Amino acid sequence: MNAQNINIREYLPFDLKETASLFFESIRRGAARHYTEEQLLAWAPEVPNKDVWRDRMHGLKTWIAETEDQIIGFMSLTETGHIEFAFVHPDWIGKGIAGRLYGFVERYALAKRMPALTSDASLFARPLFERHGWRALKKQQPMRNGVTLTNFRMEKILAY
């Protein structure tokens, strides 16, 4: 697993199935030390089916990190500057993949003259955003399938 051989590219329709699987694995395995088993099951009860996942990805600007034709991470941005998805395969966590993806997101937002970026960051993702100059605005307790999770509304004002 060499982080030097990683390619970052834009999301393509054929990435649908692999990103859905990565979303599931990242939550179930990657976030496991931050959430209870009940919370993980509520957040990601199964790999999203293709129609549900296609709907969730629609309209997002998404970057893919891949190596040797395997997707190892992705990050998605809405037109209004909200980071909707930020996931890395559990085997690649801690190798700088999320930071590299975030660099593409921020450069894109700056080029589009977005005033700020926001996200509802998980307990696991919060430190990543803080390392990049974000601040937590408030703690949130969203419900997923009848179970309360914890995340943080976060923001970064972009400087021009």
N, C-alpha and C positions, 0 to 999 in steps of 0.2 A: 504494500500500500504506500506508494510514493506520491506525496502531495505535489511533486514537481510536474507530473504528467497529467494534470487536471486541465480540462478545457471548460470554459464558461461560454455558453451560447444561449440563444433565445429558445423558449419553449416552442415545440412543434406538436401538431395534433397526435402524431404517433407516440408521444411521451405520456399519453393519458394513463394507460394501465400501470406503467412503471412509477409514475409520480403518486398515483393512488396507493400503491403498495408501500412506497417509501413513507408517505404520510402516516400510514398505519404502523409500520415498523418503528418509525421515529418516536411516535407517541408511546406505543406499548413497551418498547425497550429503552429508547433514549431518555424519556422523561420519567422512567420508573422510579428513580430515587427521589423524585420531587412530589409525586402524587401517590395516593393509595391505589391498591388494585381496583377497588370499586370506582374510583375516579377515572382511572385509565380505561376501564371497560365502558364507562358512560361516555367518555370523550371519543373513543374509537372502538365501538363494539365489533366492527368488522371492517375489512377493506371496502372503501366506498365502491358501489357499482358504477359502471362506466357512465351511465346517464346522469346520475347524481354528481359524479366527479366532473363531468363535462360542464354541467351547469355551474358548479362552484368555480371552475377555472375560467369560465367565459368572461371576457372583458378585462381580464387581468394581464398586465405586462409581467411575464415570468422569465426568470433566468434559471438555467439548468447547469449544474456542475456535474461533469462526467469524466470518467476515466475508463479506458479499455471498453468503451461502449456500454458502460454501466452508469446509470444515474446515481449519484451519491449525495445530491442535495438540490434544493430549489428554493427560490424566494420570489414572491409575487407582490406586485404593487397595483393599487387601484388608480384610476384617473385622478382621484382627489388626494393622492399621496399617502394612502393607508397601506402599510405592509400587512397583507392578509395571511400569507403563508411564509414561514421561514423554517425549513426542515432539512436536517442532515441525517444521512443513514447512520445508525448507531455505531457501526464499525469505523466511521470516519469522524466522529465527534472528537473535538480537541485538536484537530489537525489544520485548523485555519480555513475550512471550507465556508462556514457561515460568514466569516469576515470578508472573504473574497467575493462571495455573492453580494453581500451588503455594499461593497465598493461599487459594484455595477448599479445597484439600486440608487445609491446616493448620487452618483455621477449623472444618471438618467434624470433624476428629480431636479438636479441643478440645471441641467441642459433645458429642461421644460419650465424652468423658473417657478417651480413649486415653492410656496412660502415655508412649508413645514412638512415633516413626515410624522405619521402617527402609527401606532400599533397597539394591539391588545396582547401584550407579551406574557407568555407563560412564566412560571417560576424559573423554568430552565432557561428561557430565552432572555430574561431580563438582564443578566450580566453582560451578554453580548451587546445589547443596545447601549447599556451604560458605558461600556468601553469605547463606544463610538460617539459619546457626547450627548446621549439622550437623557431625559429626566422622567421619572415616574410622576404622573399627575395624580393618580388615585388607584387604590386597591379595589378590585372588582370581584364579585362572586357570581359569575354566570352559572346558569343551570344547564346541564347536558343530560338528557334522558333521566331527569328527576334527581340528579346528583349535583351538589354544589362543587364547583372548581374555584381556583383562585388564579387571577391574572392581574395585570397592571396596565392601565391606560398610560401609554408613554408617548413622548413627543420629542422631536428635535426640530428647532427652528433653523432653517437653512440660511446661511450668510452669503451675501453676494458682494 
